[in-house]
Amino acid sequence: MPTPSKGERHRVSTRLPLPVAEALDKLRMDAGVSSESQFLADVLALVTGHSELVVELDQEGFPLTA
């Protein structure tokens, strides 16, 4: 069964210092988000004030707002 569309997307690529990448991966696993990409998309949606675009991240368990 195909995965439902998450809407129009734009690809962003960056290189993170290893300690930052490790910390983000721990946060992702603790939050129970399935992929690094979705976790970062959800965090960035919160940071930019677009909480309506968060797909997996529990906003109450991860209170990050703009």
DABELHU-V402264 format. One record per residue. N is the residue number from 1. PSI is psi as a letter, one per 20 degrees, with the letter a starting at -180 (NA if undefined). Layout:
{{N/PSI} {N/PSI}}
This chain:
{{1/p} {2/q} {3/p} {4/q} {5/q} {6/j} {7/a} {8/p} {9/q} {10/p} {11/p} {12/p} {13/p} {14/r} {15/p} {16/q} {17/q} {18/g} {19/h} {20/g} {21/g} {22/g} {23/g} {24/h} {25/h} {26/g} {27/g} {28/g} {29/g} {30/h} {31/i} {32/k} {33/p} {34/h} {35/q} {36/g} {37/g} {38/h} {39/g} {40/h} {41/g} {42/g} {43/g} {44/h} {45/g} {46/g} {47/h} {48/j} {49/k} {50/l} {51/h} {52/i} {53/i} {54/p} {55/g} {56/h} {57/p} {58/o} {59/h} {60/h} {61/i} {62/m} {63/n} {64/o} {65/r} {66/NA}}
